[in-house]
Amino acid sequence: MNYKRESIGDNIGFSTITDEKFNTCSLYIRFITELDSETAAENAIAVGMLSISNSTLKTMAEMNNELSNLYGANLGTFAGKKGDFQILGLSASWICSKFALENEDTDQKMLEIIHDCIFSPNAENGRFDDASFKIVRNNILDNIESEINDKRSYALIQAQKLAFKDEPAENRPSGTREKAEAVTPESAFKAYENFLRTAQIEIFYISPYENKAVPEMFKRSFSEINRQTDKHHICRISPVKITPETFTEELDVKQCKVVLNFKSDYNDIHALRLFSIIFGETPFSKLFINIREKLSLCYYCSCQFDEIKNLLVVDCGVEKNNIEKAVNEIFYQLEEIKNGKISDEEIKNALLALDNSYTAVGDTPSSYYSWYFNMFCIHQMMTPEERFEKFCAVTKEQLMQAAASLKLDSRYYMLNKENME
């Protein structure tokens, strides 16, 4: 595998990853912009317009037919977030020309489609095509509406809003239903023009061979746009609340949900992440073994660590009469690590889990993209091997310091209506 990154314009990075074991080419274009409640829905709908049609393939049917002819090529968009930033993306994958059955130039054909999707969308007179726009907006509205159907995911979303109250990160990456309903073909097109001009852009091209035509196409096309953008520092530590806040919702659920948000100002993210794995990310973690298995206090109990915001989130599914016991045990297990109750076997198992996940980087093109984009976001450009060495160097004392740095910021409770007192 060979990785290299170059600048091809004003705050536009182009990363090339070549690996001969693949027979497909993959392209990931990411627009990074501030997450704002006023513009999130417009941006999400605008980027959604870029894969459904373009100025040449004017309907979804035409687009799907063309992709099908290219051996079932894939083209899609998404709107996500990293901390305080909205990440708008277009992704594509296709069989490389080298492996086409009839020597078709699939690379060039796909680049032409991608070029038109980004730089010549299906729009006229400053507005997106009405038919395509309705499809995309309805999809966004359906996604927003369906969030509550997955209760665990919904609980985490609500807890995140509470943790990042009054910060950009509290906002949904696709905005609210009210804002999405207010978006028009004109306002979405203005949003598209704006993020094309002002967003920081990172592009990843992953294939079995280098193709200089790809960065040249983007360099040429973006040079025709009057770019006015700043470089973003994506990692922003979220300040802990002076007094922990609690938010409770009553919903028609059988299983209650509890989410605890802890924040840290500790500057060693490797110690914090390794702590998180030992604490609750795996089936051999303290939370799983003690709270779920030994004490049977909950259906699940785990944690995850957000490297962008230095936020540790503990979530569990639990019966109402066990909530207090489960929460007390979570704090007890945290105290255990603070006091050095960490075995060599626990550290070894955590490192094995990391090694296993890092070994899988490179199995697929998307794993390469995910790794290097995440490294870009946390400003730690390392290979999986280099980062694993950082984790191996973490000491028990650093794990204790990481645990001691965590402060409770907020609590979210989802309770069953009929069980409310």
MONOR-V791345 format. One record per residue. N is the residue number from 1. RES is the residue in one small letter. PSI is psi in whole degrees, 0 to 359 (NA if undefined). Layout:
N/RES/PSI + N/RES/PSI
This chain:
1/m/141 + 2/n/130 + 3/y/136 + 4/k/147 + 5/r/137 + 6/e/158 + 7/s/130 + 8/i/11 + 9/g/187 + 10/d/105 + 11/n/43 + 12/i/115 + 13/g/140 + 14/f/117 + 15/s/131 + 16/t/128 + 17/i/116 + 18/t/134 + 19/d/117 + 20/e/347 + 21/k/345 + 22/f/153 + 23/n/9 + 24/t/159 + 25/c/141 + 26/s/141 + 27/l/129 + 28/y/118 + 29/i/124 + 30/r/125 + 31/f/120 + 32/i/119 + 33/t/158 + 34/e/137 + 35/l/115 + 36/d/133 + 37/s/333 + 38/e/334 + 39/t/353 + 40/a/313 + 41/a/317 + 42/e/314 + 43/n/317 + 44/a/318 + 45/i/320 + 46/a/313 + 47/v/330 + 48/g/333 + 49/m/341 + 50/l/349 + 51/s/352 + 52/i/334 + 53/s/172 + 54/n/189 + 55/s/340 + 56/t/316 + 57/l/93 + 58/k/355 + 59/t/162 + 60/m/323 + 61/a/316 + 62/e/318 + 63/m/312 + 64/n/323 + 65/n/319 + 66/e/319 + 67/l/323 + 68/s/321 + 69/n/338 + 70/l/47 + 71/y/36 + 72/g/43 + 73/a/155 + 74/n/142 + 75/l/127 + 76/g/167 + 77/t/164 + 78/f/161 + 79/a/115 + 80/g/195 + 81/k/154 + 82/k/105 + 83/g/237 + 84/d/9 + 85/f/141 + 86/q/131 + 87/i/111 + 88/l/133 + 89/g/150 + 90/l/130 + 91/s/146 + 92/a/148 + 93/s/146 + 94/w/161 + 95/i/134 + 96/c/151 + 97/s/323 + 98/k/333 + 99/f/6 + 100/a/139 + 101/l/328 + 102/e/29 + 103/n/28 + 104/e/150 + 105/d/74 + 106/t/328 + 107/d/311 + 108/q/317 + 109/k/319 + 110/m/323 + 111/l/323 + 112/e/319 + 113/i/313 + 114/i/318 + 115/h/312 + 116/d/325 + 117/c/318 + 118/i/315 + 119/f/348 + 120/s/67 + 121/p/175 + 122/n/81 + 123/a/150 + 124/e/144 + 125/n/40 + 126/g/25 + 127/r/145 + 128/f/157 + 129/d/131 + 130/d/314 + 131/a/314 + 132/s/321 + 133/f/316 + 134/k/321 + 135/i/312 + 136/v/315 + 137/r/319 + 138/n/322 + 139/n/318 + 140/i/315 + 141/l/320 + 142/d/319 + 143/n/319 + 144/i/316 + 145/e/327 + 146/s/354 + 147/e/321 + 148/i/347 + 149/n/326 + 150/d/100 + 151/k/324 + 152/r/314 + 153/s/319 + 154/y/318 + 155/a/319 + 156/l/323 + 157/i/315 + 158/q/320 + 159/a/323 + 160/q/320 + 161/k/321 + 162/l/317 + 163/a/321 + 164/f/29 + 165/k/131 + 166/d/13 + 167/e/155 + 168/p/328 + 169/a/346 + 170/e/342 + 171/n/148 + 172/r/145 + 173/p/340 + 174/s/8 + 175/g/188 + 176/t/165 + 177/r/318 + 178/e/316 + 179/k/321 + 180/a/321 + 181/e/334 + 182/a/350 + 183/v/139 + 184/t/166 + 185/p/327 + 186/e/313 + 187/s/326 + 188/a/321 + 189/f/322 + 190/k/322 + 191/a/319 + 192/y/312 + 193/e/324 + 194/n/312 + 195/f/336 + 196/l/328 + 197/r/325 + 198/t/342 + 199/a/147 + 200/q/139 + 201/i/132 + 202/e/129 + 203/i/135 + 204/f/125 + 205/y/120 + 206/i/122 + 207/s/171 + 208/p/348 + 209/y/159 + 210/e/143 + 211/n/99 + 212/k/343 + 213/a/334 + 214/v/303 + 215/p/328 + 216/e/322 + 217/m/313 + 218/f/320 + 219/k/316 + 220/r/315 + 221/s/319 + 222/f/336 + 223/s/341 + 224/e/357 + 225/i/137 + 226/n/86 + 227/r/133 + 228/q/90 + 229/t/160 + 230/d/153 + 231/k/131 + 232/h/143 + 233/h/100 + 234/i/325 + 235/c/117 + 236/r/112 + 237/i/134 + 238/s/127 + 239/p/141 + 240/v/143 + 241/k/145 + 242/i/317 + 243/t/125 + 244/p/136 + 245/e/150 + 246/t/134 + 247/f/130 + 248/t/134 + 249/e/142 + 250/e/119 + 251/l/165 + 252/d/79 + 253/v/151 + 254/k/327 + 255/q/122 + 256/c/155 + 257/k/139 + 258/v/130 + 259/v/127 + 260/l/128 + 261/n/123 + 262/f/139 + 263/k/154 + 264/s/147 + 265/d/14 + 266/y/136 + 267/n/8 + 268/d/93 + 269/i/338 + 270/h/320 + 271/a/319 + 272/l/318 + 273/r/318 + 274/l/321 + 275/f/315 + 276/s/320 + 277/i/315 + 278/i/322 + 279/f/314 + 280/g/13 + 281/e/349 + 282/t/168 + 283/p/349 + 284/f/17 + 285/s/166 + 286/k/320 + 287/l/316 + 288/f/310 + 289/i/317 + 290/n/310 + 291/i/319 + 292/r/310 + 293/e/303 + 294/k/314 + 295/l/345 + 296/s/44 + 297/l/346 + 298/c/166 + 299/y/323 + 300/y/153 + 301/c/115 + 302/s/176 + 303/c/165 + 304/q/149 + 305/f/127 + 306/d/107 + 307/e/339 + 308/i/320 + 309/k/3 + 310/n/49 + 311/l/128 + 312/l/124 + 313/v/123 + 314/v/126 + 315/d/146 + 316/c/153 + 317/g/126 + 318/v/151 + 319/e/149 + 320/k/321 + 321/n/354 + 322/n/0 + 323/i/309 + 324/e/318 + 325/k/317 + 326/a/316 + 327/v/317 + 328/n/321 + 329/e/326 + 330/i/314 + 331/f/326 + 332/y/316 + 333/q/327 + 334/l/317 + 335/e/324 + 336/e/316 + 337/i/321 + 338/k/324 + 339/n/9 + 340/g/13 + 341/k/68 + 342/i/123 + 343/s/158 + 344/d/327 + 345/e/322 + 346/e/318 + 347/i/318 + 348/k/316 + 349/n/322 + 350/a/318 + 351/l/324 + 352/l/321 + 353/a/317 + 354/l/315 + 355/d/319 + 356/n/316 + 357/s/324 + 358/y/329 + 359/t/332 + 360/a/347 + 361/v/123 + 362/g/351 + 363/d/328 + 364/t/157 + 365/p/321 + 366/s/329 + 367/s/324 + 368/y/312 + 369/y/311 + 370/s/317 + 371/w/307 + 372/y/332 + 373/f/321 + 374/n/319 + 375/m/321 + 376/f/317 + 377/c/325 + 378/i/8 + 379/h/42 + 380/q/72 + 381/m/98 + 382/m/157 + 383/t/164 + 384/p/322 + 385/e/317 + 386/e/321 + 387/r/325 + 388/f/325 + 389/e/324 + 390/k/318 + 391/f/322 + 392/c/335 + 393/a/352 + 394/v/133 + 395/t/166 + 396/k/322 + 397/e/321 + 398/q/323 + 399/l/320 + 400/m/318 + 401/q/321 + 402/a/314 + 403/a/317 + 404/a/336 + 405/s/345 + 406/l/128 + 407/k/136 + 408/l/126 + 409/d/317 + 410/s/161 + 411/r/141 + 412/y/133 + 413/y/127 + 414/m/114 + 415/l/151 + 416/n/130 + 417/k/313 + 418/e/349 + 419/n/359 + 420/m/141 + 421/e/NA
